[in-house]
């Protein structure tokens, strides 16, 4: 049906150019032609090869670093990241994390639906109670082995195109980035829980087996809360890694003081 005369055209936001470049580089990194610890070509060479500016290349490299795929060594350049399966202290999707470690991620969609937000969800996501959220429940697999159960809730208004997407074939974060929504920061809680009979059956573990329960509230590039998630990972297939700092020592060092061992 044609739009009435003078009606504004619906504009679909274009994906930033650096995300296209990041995707192209990611495909090269995960194709098997480069191994963990290999050095990437220099920025100038990447600019020439991909036909983009150095600013675009640097944004793309920062995106890959944020996904845990590459690491910076200062003046020595960029290197393919190495590490074990599990979360790092950067915000990275399950799919990106798996591919960076040479594993094949996949999902089995258990639920994909919209519903009114609860009072608690509305408060956490800065919504009016009852505003529609998209809920996605998936079994996450690595090389066809079940490793986790994940429930994600996202306000429908954040990315309406998520509804109807086949998430057994694509990454949620890839779809968000395609919509111009970039997951940038997450408040993250981790605790150990015991598998109940239903969880144990889906994850192929015994009832009472140890699971790693993670809950996250994720924000986009503008600081807007966009996602609530709760994940249960098999304790024998997954681990959480992070970096801890002594805040008092860090404060003394940053102010020019040297601390003593203690």
Rosetta blueprint (number, residue, H / E / L):
1 X L
2 X L
3 X L
4 X L
5 X L
6 X L
7 X L
8 X L
9 X L
10 X L
11 X L
12 X L
13 X L
14 X L
15 X L
16 X L
17 X H
18 X H
19 X H
20 X H
21 X H
22 X H
23 X H
24 X H
25 X H
26 X H
27 X H
28 X H
29 X H
30 X L
31 X L
32 X L
33 X L
34 X L
35 X L
36 X L
37 X L
38 X L
39 X E
40 X L
41 X L
42 X L
43 X H
44 X H
45 X H
46 X H
47 X H
48 X H
49 X H
50 X H
51 X L
52 X L
53 X L
54 X H
55 X H
56 X H
57 X H
58 X H
59 X H
60 X H
61 X H
62 X H
63 X H
64 X H
65 X H
66 X H
67 X L
68 X L
69 X L
70 X E
71 X E
72 X E
73 X L
74 X H
75 X H
76 X H
77 X L
78 X E
79 X E
80 X E
81 X L
82 X L
83 X L
84 X L
85 X L
86 X L
87 X E
88 X L
89 X L
90 X L
91 X L
92 X L
93 X L
94 X H
95 X H
96 X H
97 X H
98 X H
99 X H
100 X H
101 X L
102 X L
103 X L
104 X L
105 X E
106 X E
107 X E
108 X E
109 X E
110 X E
111 X E
112 X E
113 X E
114 X E
115 X E
116 X E
117 X L
118 X L
119 X H
120 X H
121 X H
122 X H
123 X H
124 X H
125 X L
126 X L
127 X L
128 X L
129 X L
130 X L
131 X L
132 X E
133 X E
134 X E
135 X E
136 X E
137 X E
138 X E
139 X E
140 X E
141 X E
142 X E
143 X L
144 X L
145 X E
146 X E
147 X E
148 X E
149 X E
150 X E
151 X E
152 X E
153 X E
154 X E
155 X E
156 X H
157 X H
158 X H
159 X L
160 X H
161 X H
162 X H
163 X L
164 X L
165 X L
166 X L
167 X L
168 X L
169 X L
170 X L
171 X L
172 X H
173 X H
174 X H
175 X H
176 X H
177 X H
178 X H
179 X L
180 X L
181 X L
182 X L
183 X L
184 X L
185 X E
186 X E
187 X E
188 X E
189 X E
190 X E
191 X E
192 X E
193 X E
194 X E
195 X L
196 X L
197 X H
198 X H
199 X H
200 X H
201 X H
202 X H
203 X H
204 X L
205 X L
206 X L
207 X L
208 X L
209 X L
210 X E
211 X E
212 X E
213 X E
214 X E
215 X E
216 X E
217 X E
218 X E
219 X E
220 X L
221 X L
222 X L
223 X L
224 X L
225 X E
226 X E
227 X E
228 X E
229 X E
230 X E
231 X E
232 X E
233 X E
234 X E
235 X L
236 X L
237 X L
238 X L
239 X L
240 X E
241 X L
242 X L
243 X L
244 X L
245 X L
246 X L
247 X H
248 X H
249 X H
250 X H
251 X H
252 X H
253 X H
254 X H
255 X L
256 X L
257 X L
258 X L
259 X L
260 X L
261 X L
262 X L
